[in-house]
Amino acid sequence: MAMKNVFDEHESKVLQETIASASRYCASVESMEHHMKMLYHRCLDAEEYQSEVKKLDTRRRSAHDSFISRTKALNRICENRGLQQFYEGDIDDRMKVSDFAFYLRESINEGEPTQRVRCVK
């Protein structure tokens, strides 16, 4: 990313950590979706299923919270430097922040972002 060149060493580290956090969040969502499918096919009773899904959701939410916190910190750095915000959307809209994490990961990993298809039940 071009912004990395205008940051000092600490700020560059915040940028790198934010990008890594986006990747971890995306991986946690994908892992949760995969494990939920596996749990569904195992003959668990409803209580055991709910308990396992709750554990998965706690991990996913924690990764999401971490990405949001890091994005806020990076936005503050950008603001202090007079730069365009790293994330210009509504930071309190968790769905949009989630979409941004996937956009960011795919932009970096593949060079071209793709639309994420949500698994909605």
Number of C-alpha atoms within 10 A of each C-alpha: 6 6 12 14 9 12 16 10 11 9 16 16 13 19 23 14 16 22 19 16 23 27 21 19 26 24 16 20 21 14 15 18 18 11 15 16 11 11 16 12 9 10 10 12 9 9 9 12 15 13 11 15 16 12 12 18 16 12 16 21 15 13 21 23 15 17 25 23 15 21 25 17 17 21 19 15 18 19 13 9 12 9 13 11 16 17 16 10 11 10 15 9 9 13 11 13 21 20 15 16 26 22 19 18 22 18 13 14 11 9 10 11 14 11 9 11 7 8 7 5 3
